[in-house]
Amino acid sequence: MVDYTGLRILLAKNGLKFKFLKDELHIHPTVIAKINKNEYVSLEILERICLHFDCQLTDICTIKKDRT
């Protein structure tokens, strides 16, 4: 399972909301919904976020074992 808690924390630290991703980074609302549900999104999207915030992939998402 992918977990985007790091992205949520990064946005909060910068006083931003997911609307910033849509408006400034041109990320489609469907992709933002996937992020909110901890679903897979393309590496291209994650790269765009990392380049904007000058961070690494591990700063915005982690992989966790699914406990089901």
C-alpha angles and dihedrals in degrees: 000000000000118000123200097190089120090059092049090051092046092052092047093050089054093046091246135134132208087266086074090062090053098044104035104026094034095233112164117247090238090059091048089052089053090051090051089053093046091243127148119279128180122279087235090065093047090048091052090053093046093049092050094050094035091234140124128259090251089059092063105031143019135192117237132185112257108239097205 
